[in-house]
Amino acid sequence: MHIAFIQPSLSGLLSSAALQPLAFAVLAAQTPPDIKMTLWDERIESIDWDATIDLVGISVETYTACRAYAIADRFRAKGIPVILGGFHPAFAPEEAEMHADSLALGPAEALWPQIIMDFQSGKLEPRYQQHPLSEFSDVRFDRSIFHGKRYLPLLPVQYGRGCRFKCEFCSVAAFYPRVQYRPVKAVIEEIRESRTRTLFFIDDNLFSDPDAAVALFEALIPFKVRWACQTSLDVARHPEILDLMVASGCFCVLVGLESLNKENLVQMKKAWNLCSQYDILLNEFSRRGLMIYATYVFGYDADTPETFAHVLQYSLQQRFFLANFNPLTPMPGTALYQRLLRQDRLLHKSWWLDPDFRYGAALFRPKNMTSEQLTAGCFWIRRQFNTHRSMIRRIQSPANHRDLKRLSTFLMANWITRQEIYRKQGRCLTAPLYEHTNRDNLK
């Protein structure tokens, strides 16, 4: 038996910044050893349509849903069964099942062995639903499926799932209703076996549980690794934990600021992220030499066309390592999507399937600007923050150039980000399957 796992790309684009997709390492660890496995990650390689395959498993994100469905339809037309899993099918199962023989709804590690058994016996069910409170502690990862593939030299590691906060625009809490952790010992053993010295903890919020975070940081200290993570800003209110992060090898934190406006933070259910304290808390990171990757969303009710210039000035003043400036995106399954749907403000209800939608475009009617102004403002601030002049200004932060590794990280990450901005903006999500941009044509 031969199973092919597929990670679709965004509209056929190859990526210069792809990380190992850990969902497939989880499935590989749950697959019997006598079954052949192949991974095609469209972000870095093409699909071999002529290979002899018995079963296809595709991970579907909302931005790649249209392409995932087209891939699934092509295999099914050849008589090859397809299983769809991931966030998007969990929130839009009726839509996804039109392109699949079976759906894996929710985290798939506990479902996969049963799915394989049912397939082999000819009794594949239309849907498999994992219990939302199923245990995460025993999850294993088999990274052999990534061997020979050109990913970023940054090892993704997962310690926990979920986030203690319930931000309106975020689908994490809906997919993972509680925060769960793997044993620290298992995480450390995985890092030891990888022999990789630079890590990225992909947890949605590494600081969801302070005690769990401290246990991990203490265990990391002897290994002399360098690592980055996503964390909520409130960790900066705990200087002793920040010191421990640095001692354990942390060099970069990705922090969701989201907005500089208190009204917006209240509306998005993130009032605890007090913007009045941003300067103080961000300085706690910077003075310890931590590079800061900030993220923002634009389009909440207090935003105006003048907001973009204000946020740009602040971000340059802070000399952030990187920053994301995103139009507010109503993902299916989120409270934001339901609210905008009730208010009749969505421009495209199933925007991920709409041939008129373009990447980077506004998806709804904001209150204090037009949708065109939201689209243009986000693209403008992305370009301005990533000019060469901006990079020269931001690299002057001691955290961004304190040693050769950080300097090279700053230069490489900013160069990649600049390329990605121009390649993705205006991209149609419904591009045909034959469109797969060659790496030599990247501008």
RAJOSUL-V64799 format. One record per backbone hydrogen bond with DSSP energy under -1.0 kcal/mol. NH is the residue of the N-H (numbers start at 1). CO is the residue of the C=O. If there is no record, write none. Layout:
NH CO
NH CO
//
This chain:
3 36
4 55
5 38
6 57
7 40
11 9
13 10
15 43
22 20
24 21
26 22
27 23
28 24
29 25
31 28
35 32
36 1
38 3
40 5
42 7
44 41
45 41
49 47
51 48
54 2
55 2
56 81
57 4
58 83
59 6
60 85
65 62
68 64
69 65
70 66
71 67
72 68
73 69
74 70
75 71
76 72
77 73
79 76
80 75
83 56
84 102
85 58
88 60
90 86
91 87
92 88
96 92
97 93
98 95
99 96
101 82
102 82
103 126
104 84
105 128
112 108
115 111
116 112
117 113
118 114
119 115
120 116
121 117
122 119
123 118
128 103
130 105
134 131
139 136
142 25
146 143
147 144
149 146
151 149
152 18
154 152
155 198
157 200
161 180
168 268
170 167
175 171
176 172
180 161
182 159
187 183
188 184
189 185
190 186
191 187
192 188
193 189
194 190
195 191
199 226
200 155
201 228
202 157
206 230
208 205
213 209
214 210
215 211
216 212
217 213
218 214
219 215
220 216
221 217
223 220
224 221
226 197
227 249
228 199
229 252
231 254
235 232
236 233
237 234
238 235
242 238
243 239
244 240
245 241
246 242
247 243
248 244
249 246
250 245
251 227
253 291
254 229
255 293
257 255
257 295
258 295
259 257
265 261
266 262
267 263
268 264
269 266
270 265
273 270
274 272
277 274
278 275
281 277
282 278
283 279
286 282
287 283
288 285
289 286
290 285
291 251
293 253
294 322
295 255
296 324
297 258
298 326
303 300
307 304
310 306
311 307
312 308
313 309
314 310
315 311
316 312
317 313
318 314
320 315
321 292
322 292
324 294
326 296
328 298
331 329
334 331
336 168
338 334
339 335
340 336
341 337
342 338
343 339
344 341
345 340
347 363
353 350
357 354
359 427
361 358
365 345
374 370
375 371
376 372
377 373
378 374
379 375
380 376
381 377
382 378
383 379
384 380
385 381
387 384
391 387
392 388
393 389
394 390
395 391
397 394
400 397
407 403
408 404
409 405
410 406
411 407
412 408
413 409
414 410
415 411
416 412
417 413
418 414
419 415
420 416
421 417
422 418
423 419
424 420
425 421
426 359
427 424
435 432
436 434
441 438
442 439
//
